[in-house]
Amino acid sequence: MKQVEIFTDGACSGNPGPGGYGTILRYKGIEKELSGGERETTNNRMELTAVIKGLEALKEKCEVTLYSDSKYFIDAIEKGWAYRWKENGWMRNKKEKALNPDLWERVLELFELHDVKLVWVKGHAGHPENERCDRLAVMESQKFK
């Protein structure tokens, strides 16, 4: 199975506001950058979109090491929250709806296709790929100003 690294970040100017995502895929030293944005979105939506776009770019089942600075994303997967939200009809509890169910649904579908290991990186702390993803995301968000 191919071993791929994916680095992701999302940005939003205002929350909600114009946002962007940046994703870097690396396989055997070759990198591909993906980026895009939306006129009215949230930072968390862009973080999830970055993950989705990276995983969707894979053409076959891969072993993926996925790097993100989003505790929202990392914790929801590692602590099982996203899986519980889905089981509970996209409810966080009996009264509160889970946010971004459309994106979480896609994330969980993609996680079934690949073997994904998550790595949290501290944002804005000099991690080269995270910094590059942030620049891509901010650049995309600025296209809507």
Steps between C-alpha positions, in 0.01 A plus 500: 500500500628848414604717792389861463535805721226764497539839665191720542389837627197725480463875543213740535489879508223549750319194624282475298654685208711436193710189547753277333678170536844374410608139462833343413525137391843332506585163347860384456625858528262635236258766622168623369327807639123548507314811608163667471254708692149620561347844529311430826624220722662422835850403602387151604331443163823593324705271727270209410496593132880490491492145637229394255678645195823326596340160549283536189814557291621145573420261216540176698504377860801647678669512837462866585672705765282808526633811672259766629513786748123475559415363842135505388580248226761291686299472823172422323665199334737382772247539783225342290272802507436506123406132500257556790348805332432289194352213705274755675365651178756781500406614849768592756254426777123489536464872434797615290558420134853415395657768284610427143329160461539512121877527529531251785299246298752531216800485735374176653432350155857580393644358823338167406692500170847565642713408800538841664732594785446848642774731621419827671746783435500832679384772262713806431796337669742467210393159366597551131213314337242641742628850430477439124144366533411806706637732230299315234184519713539870577575578134179324396293678767625836379359440151153568643576842655 
